[in-house]
Amino acid sequence: MRKRLGIISFFVLLFVAFIAIWGHSYRAGLEEAYIPLETNEHITAIPSETGVFKRAEFALDYANMPIDETHQRSIEDYYDNRAFHGAPPSIPHPVAIERSMGEDVCLKCHQNGGYVDKFSAYAPVTPHPEMVNCRQCHVAQKTEKVFKPNHFEKVKAPAVGVNNALTGSPPIIPHQIQMHENCLSCHAGPGAPKEIRVTHPERINCRQCHVPNNKEMTDIGTFKRANTHDMQ
């Protein structure tokens, strides 16, 4: 009898030891896999897309804006209003104040866009409303004082609808996006050229499907100004 109790006690001790060791091993495994959560972790957005997200609240407005077929712009009008592909668009109408810079002189019409009775045209939306000194880059379309005719030739602008990687795939972005981070300004709403007006402005996060075409970018090495004088 005493021998049986001894054997039973031995197996009970083995079972208790197994449970204790297994429990310790299980808790140790959880500790190794535990990753502390940082509730105040800052999620950095893609800098080049911040403009899109800032305009996100207007996405459905763009989708719901009525389009006047007789006043909509074309991609040809879009390119004709630029000195060259990628240049800031010129101002095709008289300005309220000739030397107006700052404040909201231009943003009155171009912050959110819309039809302007005075010019019988839609005002395009600026992709960078935070830059209020508009005349720093945008010049009048017609002037007889500042610029002189020359032999400058425009770079051929990208065509529309021929840059899909595959048939049916999202079109590739054929231009640089610096200062054009707000895709909706040119691709949504009645002020957008009809050929590049997107059908789904409410999706907002454009670069989730559309990737930029960087063929125009070339590595020039370390940039050095031509008029830089070496220090003696």
C-alpha positions in Angstrom: 0.0 0.0 0.0 2.8 2.4 1.0 4.5 1.6 -2.3 1.4 2.5 -4.3 1.0 5.8 -2.4 4.6 6.6 -3.2 4.1 5.9 -6.9 0.9 7.9 -7.0 2.5 10.8 -5.2 5.4 10.7 -7.6 3.2 11.0 -10.6 1.1 13.8 -8.9 4.3 15.7 -8.3 5.4 15.2 -11.9 1.9 16.5 -13.1 2.1 19.6 -10.8 5.6 20.3 -12.0 4.5 20.0 -15.6 1.7 22.4 -15.0 4.0 24.9 -13.3 6.7 24.7 -16.0 4.1 24.9 -18.8 2.5 27.9 -17.2 5.8 29.7 -16.7 6.8 29.0 -20.3 3.5 30.2 -21.6 3.7 33.5 -19.7 7.3 34.0 -20.8 6.2 33.5 -24.4 3.6 36.2 -24.1 6.1 38.6 -22.7 8.5 38.1 -25.6 5.7 38.7 -28.1 4.3 41.7 -26.3 4.8 45.1 -28.1 3.9 48.1 -26.1 1.4 50.4 -27.8 2.2 54.0 -28.0 -1.1 55.9 -28.0 0.5 59.2 -29.0 2.4 57.7 -32.0 2.5 60.2 -34.8 1.6 58.7 -38.2 3.4 60.7 -40.9 1.4 61.2 -44.1 3.1 61.1 -47.4 4.2 64.8 -47.8 3.3 64.9 -51.4 -0.3 63.9 -50.7 -1.0 66.2 -47.8 -2.8 68.6 -50.2 -5.1 65.8 -51.3 -6.1 65.1 -47.7 -6.6 68.7 -46.9 -9.1 69.0 -49.7 -10.8 65.7 -48.7 -13.8 67.5 -47.2 -14.6 69.0 -50.6 -14.4 65.6 -52.5 -18.2 65.0 -52.4 -18.8 68.7 -53.3 -16.7 68.1 -56.5 -18.7 65.0 -57.2 -22.0 66.8 -56.9 -21.1 70.0 -58.8 -23.1 70.4 -61.9 -21.1 70.6 -65.1 -22.0 73.1 -67.8 -21.2 71.5 -71.1 -20.9 74.9 -72.9 -18.3 76.3 -70.5 -16.2 73.4 -69.6 -12.4 73.6 -70.3 -10.5 71.2 -72.5 -7.0 69.9 -72.0 -5.9 72.0 -75.0 -7.1 75.1 -73.2 -5.2 73.9 -70.1 -1.9 73.6 -72.0 -2.4 76.8 -74.1 -2.5 78.8 -70.9 1.0 77.8 -70.0 4.3 79.0 -71.3 5.4 75.3 -71.4 4.4 72.0 -69.9 4.7 72.2 -66.1 4.8 76.0 -66.0 2.4 77.9 -63.8 -0.8 78.9 -65.7 -1.0 82.5 -66.8 -3.8 84.8 -65.8 -6.2 85.1 -68.7 -8.3 88.0 -67.3 -7.7 91.4 -65.8 -6.9 91.4 -62.1 -8.7 93.4 -59.4 -5.5 95.2 -58.4 -2.5 95.1 -60.8 0.1 94.8 -58.0 -2.1 92.6 -55.8 -0.1 90.1 -53.8 -1.1 88.4 -50.6 -4.4 88.2 -48.7 -7.2 86.6 -50.6 -7.5 88.6 -53.8 -7.1 85.5 -56.1 -8.5 83.0 -53.6 -11.9 84.7 -53.7 -12.5 82.7 -56.9 -9.8 80.1 -57.0 -9.8 78.6 -53.5 -12.8 76.4 -54.2 -13.6 77.2 -57.8 -17.0 77.8 -59.5 -18.6 79.5 -62.3 -17.9 83.3 -62.6 -20.5 85.2 -64.5 -18.2 88.2 -65.0 -15.9 86.1 -67.3 -18.4 83.5 -68.4 -16.1 80.8 -67.4 -15.3 78.4 -64.5 -12.5 79.4 -62.2 -10.0 76.5 -61.8 -9.2 75.6 -58.2 -5.7 76.3 -57.0 -3.8 73.2 -55.8 -1.9 75.3 -53.2 -4.3 77.9 -51.6 -1.8 78.3 -48.7 0.5 80.2 -51.1 -1.2 83.5 -51.3 1.4 85.5 -53.2 0.0 84.3 -56.5 1.6 87.0 -58.7 5.0 85.7 -57.7 4.6 82.9 -60.2 1.5 83.6 -62.2 1.8 86.4 -64.8 -0.7 88.0 -67.0 -1.4 86.1 -70.2 -0.9 89.2 -72.5 1.7 91.8 -71.8 3.7 94.2 -74.0 6.2 95.3 -71.4 7.9 92.5 -69.5 8.5 89.7 -72.0 10.0 89.7 -75.4 9.5 87.1 -78.2 12.2 84.4 -78.5 12.8 81.0 -80.0 11.9 79.0 -77.0 10.2 75.7 -77.9 7.8 74.0 -75.6 8.3 70.5 -74.3 5.7 68.2 -75.7 2.9 67.8 -73.2 1.8 64.3 -72.3 -1.2 63.0 -74.1 -4.3 61.8 -72.3 -5.3 58.1 -71.8 -2.3 56.4 -73.4 -0.1 55.7 -70.4 -1.8 52.8 -68.7 0.6 50.1 -67.6 -2.0 47.5 -68.6 -5.4 47.6 -70.4 -7.9 48.7 -67.8 -5.3 49.6 -65.2 -5.3 53.1 -63.5 -3.5 55.7 -65.6 0.0 56.7 -64.5 0.6 60.3 -63.4 2.4 61.8 -66.4 3.6 64.9 -64.6 5.5 66.0 -61.6 3.4 66.6 -58.5 5.4 69.3 -56.8 2.9 72.0 -55.9 0.3 69.8 -57.5 -0.3 67.6 -54.5 -4.0 68.4 -54.6 -5.1 66.1 -57.4 -8.7 67.2 -57.1 -8.0 70.8 -58.2 -7.2 69.7 -61.8 -9.0 66.4 -61.9 -12.4 67.0 -60.3 -15.2 69.5 -60.5 -16.6 71.6 -63.4 -13.4 73.7 -63.6 -11.3 70.6 -64.5 -10.4 69.9 -68.1 -13.0 67.5 -69.4 -10.5 64.9 -70.7 -8.8 64.4 -67.3 -11.8 64.8 -65.0 -11.8 61.8 -62.7 -15.0 59.9 -62.1 -14.4 59.1 -58.5 -13.2 62.2 -56.6 -14.7 60.9 -53.4 -11.8 58.3 -53.2 -9.3 61.1 -52.5 -6.2 59.0 -51.9 -5.3 59.1 -55.5 -1.8 57.7 -55.3 -3.1 54.5 -53.8 -3.8 53.4 -57.4 -2.1 56.0 -59.6 1.7 56.1 -59.5 3.9 58.9 -60.9 5.8 58.4 -64.1 9.3 59.5 -63.3 10.7 59.2 -66.9 11.1 63.0 -67.0 13.5 62.9 -64.0 17.2 62.4 -64.6 20.0 62.2 -62.1 22.2 65.2 -62.7 24.5 64.5 -59.8 25.4 67.2 -57.3 23.8 70.4 -58.4 26.2 73.2 -58.8 25.3 76.7 -59.8 27.0 78.0 -63.0 27.9 81.3 -61.4 29.3 80.0 -58.2 32.8 81.3 -57.4 35.1 79.0 -55.6 36.3 80.3 -52.3 40.0 81.2 -52.3 
